[in-house]
Amino acid sequence: MTTKIKIIINDKQIEVAEGSSIVDAAVCAGVIIPTLCFHKDLCVAGNCRVCVVEIAGQKRLSAACATPCEEGMEILTNSLKVRNARKQIIELLLSEHNADCTLCYKNGNCELQKLASDYKIMTQDFIQLAPLRKYQIDHYSPSMIKDDSKCIRCQRCVRTCAEIQGVSALTAAYKGDRMKIATFFEKPMNDVVCTNCGQCINHCPTGALVERNYIEEVWDALANKDKFVIVQTAPAVRVGLGEELGFEPGTRVTGKMVAALKRLGFDAVMDTDFSADLTIMEEGSELLMRLKKVLVDHDPNVKLPLATSCSPAWIKYIEHMYPDYLDHLSTCKSPQQMFGALVKTYYAKHFNLNPENIVSVSIMPCTAKKFEANRPEMHDSGYRDVDYVLTTRELAIMIKQAGIDFLKLDDRSFDQIMGASTGAGVIFGATGGVMEAALRTAYELVTGREVPFENLNIMPVRGMEGVREASILIENPLPDWSFLEGVELKCAVAHGLVNAKSLMDSIVSGESQYHFIEIMACPGGCLGGGGQPIPTNPEIRRKRALAIYAEDQGMPLRKSHQNPEILKIYSEFLTEPLSEVSHHLLHTHYTPRERF
């Protein structure tokens, strides 16, 4: 039972849970205390001091985010002393900040800008004392831009990279007025151990870290009458886009999103969920092939557990941190890249289009997808498979630029041919979704029966715990799969790279024995990706997850192998999962397929 204590905030007595911070307690009292360095995802730092409050009996002001409540504590959040201190702190922050707001990518969604507006900071006394230093902008990464002139040294990005991702690509360097957020030896972000996940962008309160945007390039392509511009949209975008355009977090806007993309001028609007279904067909077949080679053929060269390969930040992480375990990765490309390869081959042939004139655009919740599309191996169609990757935020900007009243749009449907999908493709957007989709199909292919969970909902792999485990006992398989009789298929799911490390370390040590693991780099999976609307926090991610599962629940088909367009593309083009054509276009390398 939680112990309650009584405190007084601005002459109002309230009860709060013992151990609550003053910031949390203020919310209960209907008081907003401004913060900058504080974030619900991160440990408390108390760096910026914007949240200072006055506590009776204490001479110095205290940081509300870092001060726990005590029985009988009397707190003032709006005294003259507090207001003057906050204004001076904001002025000091602005004195070292490039506040050319109209030219800033974060204009209108900057926490420092909002504080300056709320507190009506109109003086420049400190700026005259401390003129802005000149910084070089790091724009070498295909995924992000780092601009130190906009950094307020709150260290949110440092804590994000260390606590959530365990990468520590960023750190606080130097001391005093020379202190800055830097990479190893101040190298460009593209040249250090960075996974391009974009979580630092999501947690940066200013424009010091932003995605590298390709909005103008896409506008140019749309204006070029000689180009046929195709767009694909990831499952998590439909539960995030609305937040940027007037809807509450967790609102599904699939139909309006499609309508907006058609209004923007895309020649074909299609769904990445289609290639998510395709991923399940390929990856599920790869899992079964590996199980046979290990359990029947005893092939020492085949590695288990099989690890999913849909998250490009996770792929870059394992390349850096666990290079000896790359053989555990599925050879499947991500749904984005599968889609891109098929657009310039199968789709181009179907509609008699010259692949040279096709511009392939993807809307993703992820900044690492920009890096992935830029990888040299992603040209198996004979062209760059995906030309431009836009984040959910970038799409929202384009919709606003086009003057589209998003709330008044009528729902539209995706175009056919690579536009149809199932609920299994939709749940790719949530942590555990790839695992659940794969199990729905693999179990049914092996046994001829639906996976033994109520209404196909495999609850053990759902949720927001860092690492989750599940197992399914295979009984009475079909004759071709008799070798799996009595096998307990052991699976694990992790999200956030700190949790990925925990899972991988247990595998490396031999402590854990799994057949199949899913790892997503971002908290909550793709719905919490580095390209999703800001702010993001645990409550918002939960709402997005509920929307993902609601979308799945409402789909007429909920298993990837039921998708009629998937069956069609195999019959017309790919022939069968793991075929030579499939391996050439949909996998990162080709190994001749052995029949079961």
N, C-alpha and C positions, 0 to 999 in steps of 0.2 A: 504494500500500500504506500502511495506517495505521500510524504510528509508535506503539509502546507505551512507556510509562514505568512505573517502579515507585514506589509510594508506600506509606506505612504509615498505616492507620486503626485507632485503638484497639489498637495493638500487632499488628495483622494486616497482613502485606504482600500487596498485590494489584497486578496490572497493569491499567492503563487506557489508553485512547487519549489521545494527547497533545492538550491543549486541553480535555479534559473538565473540567467544573466539579466542585467537591467534592461537591455534591448528587448529581450523576450517579455519581460514583465511590463514594459511600457505598452506593448501591443494590447495586453489585457486591460490596460487603463485607457485605451483609446488614444494613445500618444505615439506620434511617429518621431523616432530619434534618427537623424540622418547618419548614414554610414558610407564608407567607401571601401576600406580594406576588408570589411566583414562580408562573408558569404556563407550561406547555409551548407554548402558542400564542403567547406574547408575548415581547418582548425582556426581558432581565434588567434589573432596576431596583435591587434591594438596598435597598428603602425601609423594610421593616418590621423588619429585623434579628433576627427570630425564629430564623433559621437560623444564628446565630453559632456558630463553632467555634474551638478553640484550636490554633494552629499553633506547633510548636516553634521557638524562636528569635525569636518575635514577641511584643511586649508586649501589643498590642491584639488583641481577638477579631476575627475576620474573618467576613464574610457568605459562607456556603458557596455560595449561588447565584451570586454574582458573582466568586468567586475560582477561577481555573483551577489545576489540579494541576500541580506541577512535580516533576521527577525527585528522588527521595529525600525528598519532603515528609513530615513526621510530623504527623498530625492527631489531635486528641482531640475527640470529639463529645459526651462525657458526663462531662467533668471537673466538679469542684465549681464551678469558676469559670464554666463554661459553663452548668450547670444554674441557678445563682443568677442569672446574667445573663438567661437565657431567662424565668425566672419573673418577674423584675422587668419585663421588656419586655412580657410578657403582662398583668401587673397594670396597667402604664401604658396599654396599649391598652384594657383594660376600664374604666379610670378615665374615659375620654372616650366610652364606648360605652353606649348604652341597653341594658342587659343584662336587661331584663324578658323573659326567654327564652320563658316559657310563653305570652306574648301575641304572639310573633313568628312570622311566616309561615314563616321558615326554621328554626324550632325543630326540631332533630334532623338538620338538614343544613347546619349553620353551621360553618365551619372554625375560627372563633374560639371558639365554644362547645366544640368538640371539644378544642382545645388547653387551654382552661381546665379541662376535665374530666380530660384526660390528666395535666396537671401539678398537678391538685388545688389550684387557686387559690381560696383561701377567705378571704383578707385583703382589707380595703378601705382600706388606708392612703392610697393615692393618690387614691381617690375623695373622701376628706375634704378633701384639699388642693386638688382641682380638681373642684368640683361640676359636674354636667352642665349644659351650656348648653341653652336651649330652641330647638328648630328647628321650622319650619313644614313639614309633610309635603306634598309635591307629588303630588296625586292627580288632577290634571286630565286626564291622558292616558287614553284608553280602553284603553291597552295596558300601562302600567307605573306603578309608584309609586316615588317617590324619597324616602327618609327619611334625612336627614343625621344624625339622632341615632344611627343604627346604623353610620355610616361610620367606618372605621378609617384612611382616607386612604392605603391601599396603592397607589392609582392604577391598579389593574388595569382599571377601567372606562375610564379616560382612554386607556390604551395600547390597549385593545381598539378603542375608537371611532376612534382615529387609525391604528393599524397594520393592523387587519383590515378596517375599513370605510372609512377615509379620510374620515370625516365630521367628527370632532372636535366633537361636540355638547357634550362634557364636557371640562373642563380644571381644573387646580389653580389656585385663586384665593387671593389674600392670602398672608400670611407668618406665621411663628411660630405662636402658639396660635390665631390667627384663620384659619389655612389651612383651606380646605374645597374639596370638589369641586363645581363650579358650572357652570351653563350661561351663555350669553352674557347679560350684565347680570342674571344670576340669574333669568331668566324661567322660567316653567313649561316642562317638557319638551314640552308640546303646542304651545308657541309658538316653538320654535327649530327649526333645521334638524336634525331627528332623523327617522330612517327607521322607528322603532319595531321594529327588527329583533330586539331583545332580547339581542344578544350581550353587552352590558354586564351583563345579568342573569345570563347563564350563567357569566360570569367573576368576578362579585362574590362574595367569600368569606363575606359576612355577609348581613343582611337590608336593607342600605341601598338596594338596587335589586331589586325583585321584580315579577312580572307582576301586573296588576290582575285579581283573580280574581272569577269569577261563579258560584262553587259554590253559594252559598245561593239565588241566583235560579233556578238549575236545579233544586235540590231543591224549591223552592216550586212550580215548574211541574210536576214529577213528582207532587207531592202533590195537585195540582188536578185533580179528576176531570172537569172540563169542558174540559180541555186535552188535545190529542193531541200528544205530544212525540216528535219524530223526531230521530234523531242520525245524523250522517255521520262517518266516520273517515278521516283522511288516510293515504296509504300509509306515510309514515315513522313513524307512531305505532306500528304493529305490530312494528317492529324496535327501538323505544325503551322502550315501556311496561314490558316485563319487567324492565328494570334497576331500576325503582322497587319491584318486587314480588318480588324474590328470585331473578331469573334473571341469567345472565352477559350482558354486553354482546353485542349481535349475535344474540340469541335471538329467533326469530320466534314471536309469541304471538297470531297472528290469531284462531284459534278460541276461545282463552280470553278474549281481549278482547271478542269478540262475546257470549260467554256472560255475562261480567261486566256488560256493558251491559244485557242482557236482565234480569239479576238486579236491576239498579238500578231497573228499572221503565220503561224507554223503550218506547214503543208500537211503534216501528219502528226497527230497527238496519240502517243501510245504509252503502254504501261510496262514499267520494269518488272511488275509482278509476273508478267508473262515469262520473262527469262528467269525469274525466281523459281517458277514452276519447272522450267527447263533445268535449272541448277539441281533441283531435287532429283530429277530423272537421272542426271549424270552422276551426281555425288552419291545418291543412294545406290546406284549400280556399282560405283567404285567401292563403296563400303562392303557390299556383298561380295565383290570380287576379292577384296583383301581378306575378308573372313574365310573364304574358301581356300585361298592360297596359304593362310596361316594354319587353319584347323585341319585341312585335308592334305595339302601338298607340303606342309611344313617348310615353306620357303623362307629362309632366314633373311632374305633381302626385302621382304614385304613388312612394312612397319605398322604397328598398332600402338596407340589409338590413332585413328584417322581424325585429323583436325580440319575443321571448316576453313574455307579460304575466301569468304565473302567480304571480310573487313580489311581494307588495304592498310590501315594503320597497324592492325594486328600482324599482317604479313611483314611489314617493315620492322616491327618490333622483334619478331622471331628471327628475322634475318640478322639483326644486330645482336640480340641477346642469347639466342639458342640456335646458332647456325648448324650445329650437329643434328638438329631435329627437324630440318627442312623436309626430309623424306616422309615425315608424318603428315605434312600438309596435303590436303586434297589437291590434285592437279587442276581442278575446275577453276576457271576464271570466275570473277564475281558476276552477278547478274548484269551489272552495268556493262561490263566488257563483253559478255556473251551477246548481249543485245546489239552493241556496236558492231561486232563482227558480222552478225546476221543481217543487219541493216544494209551493209555494203556488199552483201553477197546474195542471200536468199531473197530479201525484200527488193533489192535492185533488179534481180532477174525476174521476179514475179510481176513487177510493174514496168519492166523494160526501161529502167533508168540507168544512166551512166554513173557509176559509183564516184567518179571524179566530181560530179556536180551535186552529190549528196553532202549535206552538212549535218552531222550527227551531234545533237545536243542532249545533255542529260541534266535533269533537276534532281539534286541529291541533298540529303540532310548532312552532308559530310564534306569536309575540306580535303581529306586524304584522297577522295575520289579524283580531285584535280591532279594530284601527284600520280595516281594510278593510271589515269588516261594518258599521261605524259611518259609513261615507262616505255622503253624502246621495244619491249617484246609485245606490246599491244598494237601490232600492225598485221595480224594474220589474215585480214581481209584483202591485203595488198595495199591498203591505205591506212591512215590513222583511224582506228576503229571508232573512237569517240573524239570529236573535234573540240568541243567545249563542255565544261562542267560548270553549272551554276548551282549555288546553294539555294536553300529555301528562302533565305533572306534576299538574295539577288533577284529571284523570281518576283518577290513582293515589290521590290524596287521597280522592276519593269512594268508591273501592273499599275503602280502609281504613276509612273512616267507616262503611261499610255492613257491616263485619265479614265480608267475603267472603274466603275462603281461596283466593287466586288460583291457587296451585300445584296445587290439587286439582280445579279446574274441568275439566269435559269440554268438548271443542271443540264450538262451534256454528257455524252458517253464517249469512251475512247474509240478511236478508229479500229476497225477489224484488221486482221493479219498482224499478229504480234501485239494485239491490244487486249485480248481476252485473258482472264486469269482466274485463279481460285482463291479461296480463303487461305490456303496454305502459303500462297505467294504473298498475301497481305501481311501475315504475321512475321515475315522476315524483318519487319520494322522494329520488333521488340526483342529484347534479350530472351533467348530460349526459343525464338520463333523458327530459326533454321532447323534446330534439333527436332522440334515438334512436327514441322512439315515433313522432314525426312522420315521420322518414325511412322507417321500416318501412311506414307507410301511403302516404305520398306517392309513393314510388318504385314501389310496386306499382300504385297507381292510374294512374300515368303509363305504365308499361311492361307491366303485366300479369304481371310477374315479381317474385319475392321479392328484397328488397334483397341485393346480392351480398356478404354477409358470412356466415361460417360460423355456422350455427344462429341466425341473426338477431341475433347479438351484434355490435354496431357498436363495436368496441373503441377506435377512435381518439377517440371522444367520452367514453369512460370514464376514470376515474382521478381523482387529487387535485391534478394540476398546476393552477396558477392560471388559465391560459388554454390551451385546447386547440383545435386546428383539424382539420377533416376535409373531404374533398371527394368527390363521387360523379359520375362521368361518365355522362351519360344517353345511351344508345345504343338504337336501334330502338324508339322510343316508339310507343304506340298512335296511330292516325290523328288523334284529337282533340288530341293533344299533340305533333304533328310539329314545332312551332316550338321544342321543347326538344331536338331532335336535336343531339348534339355539345356540349350545354351542360355545363360542369363546375360542378355546384352546390357552392358554397363555403360552409362553415359554420364557426362558432366558438362555443365554450362558455367561460363564465367563472363563477366562484363566489367570493364575498367581494367587497365593493364596491370595495376597492382594485384588485382585478383587473378589475372592471367598468369602472373609470375608465381603466385601461390600454387595455382593448379599445375603449372609446368614443373615447378620444383618438386611437387609430390610425385610427378611422373618420372622425372629424372632420378630421383632417389629410390624409385621402386616401391614407395609407400602406397601408391595408388595404381590400380590396374583397370584401365578402361578400354572399351572398343571404339568409342566415338566421343569426341569432345567438340563443343562449340565455344568459340571465343569471339567476343565483340569488344573493340577497343574503348568504346564510349559508355558512360554510365547509362544504364537502361537500354543499351543497344543503339540502333540507328536513330530511334526517336529522340535520343539525347545527344545526337551528333554535333560536331563542331560547326555545322552550317545551319543549325536550327535557330528559330527565333530566340532572342535574348530579352528578358532573363530566362534562365533555366534553373530549376531547383528540384528537390525530390518530389514535392507536391505536383508540380507541372508535369514531370516525367510520368508519374503515376496516372495522371489524367490522360496523357497521350497513349499510354499503354492500354488503358480501358477502352479508348476509342479504337485502337488497332484490333483488339479482340472483338469489339462490337461489329466492326466492319467484316471480320472473318465470319462471325456468327450469322450475318445477314446474307452471305453469299450463297447462291444456289448450288455451287460446287465447292467442296472444301478439301479436296485431295488433288495433288498436282497431276497424278496420272489420269485424272478424269478430264483435264482441260482439252477440249476438242481441237484447239489450235496447236497444242503440243503434239497430239496424235497426228495431226496433219503435217506438221513440219518434219516429223520423223518419216512419214510415208512418202513425202515428196522430195525430201532433201537430205536429211541426216541419216536415214535408214534405220538406225537403232542406237540406243545409248552406248557410248564408248566405241562407236564405229570410227573408222579412219577419218571420215569427214568431221565428226564430232571432236575428235582429238585435235585435229588441225585447227579448227576454229574456236572451240570452246574450252580447250585445256592449254596449259602452259608448256606442255611437251607431249610428244606422242610415243607411246609404247604399244606394240602390236597386241591386240586384244586376244586373250585366251577365252575360249567359250567355256561356260560352266559345264 
